[in-house]
């Protein structure tokens, strides 16, 4: 088994820092990992709130499926985002592009894992602005993982040809991207040449439990090689899902009816705080909650956690596995209504009294993290 | 004031194309940061040197950290290379022993320096054109 060789990347140069940018780590560590029998691990930390503002190109290595490059944040290390765009002591990229066709992270190697990263890509009057680009130099048989990442774009001026994540055109082959539990948003410039996630052609893509929000085009399948499962694409000015998707796609959600595959949902997902770009699920949601398919045994790319690294014990659509806060809440369903209202213990009695006075027919459930019990019904 | 982190050795890839497009070579500028930046424990010799350019904005030296592009794709890992091996011997020794060179690139900088930009720039090679830097910062 390959040896993991870990180095610490901290732009604040806190105690134990090896490199102050991912770019310096990549330069110093690039080598033939297969002959060294090593996994090169760059662990992002942030001890003083400083962002990594240097673009990263991963190139010049030799890798394989068990000897690969891993750039990540440790979920137990305290420097990872909180499932949404985060500030403070969170390791994150924030790059303002000054020339055309630049990317925050440019992957040119075959076996790379990007895990738990936050990427903010910004440009004004720039062509081709990418959060992550998987380049056409990646060889056949490659396997790239992008997991638990938050990717946001801020586009201004005449920025076009921009992507949250792009797999560059290769024509055909067996290069694979395995992407899960990510949020990609605000890749939007009111033109049709910007995309949240796009398969430009030739890649085999597994896109599972991803949220794409406010992108002109949400998820571009590209020639039917993308398997989208449990994904949310919403508030896209063009199409939430565009081009064609693999027949295995399932349990996806949109608000424009374009979701691919079986068991889809068409509706507006209620997020915890959409106005502030928090795409965790709200307890009142009925579109994504519980409507995913279990991917823990997926034949191609089994996954079991969400963007917060919480183990999924049931399957929601999107990057978040909804978990209730501790304690008991009460949900009231009114006959003939499609939605429920939640109350704390303090509020449920008066709500029930009001309902009886108004002669509404209701059911009331007491719900906790693990239980749901009907406590009242007059339907 | 800008600081440029410069690669101090040659990485070699067995594939000549990947070697040219991906491998860092001695003298390649890697990143540019501001004066107040403090470097990590491994951002030192034998992997890196620091070239300091007091009172020069970081934005003015970022061009040295980009890849050489031909026909829209990366042709070489870096367009610019500092010809470390042809620097005066005493400057090379400074890099080896102190790990840094301080270059005076503006008359407003009055403190200690190891070289003037008018001399240092002749060691900045644009690998795309084959010409050395002629511009002031």
Interface residues (C-beta under 8 A of the other chain):
Chain A: X7 X8 X9 X10 X13 X17 X18 X19 X20 X21 X23 X24 X27 X28 X30 X31 X32 X54 X57 X59 X60 X61 X62 X98 X99 X101 X108 X136 X137
Chain B: X5 X7 X11 X13 X14 X18 X19 X21 X22 X23 X24 X28 X30 X31 X33 X37 X38 X39 X40 X41 X42 X43 X47 X48 X62 X66 X67 X72 X73 X74 X77
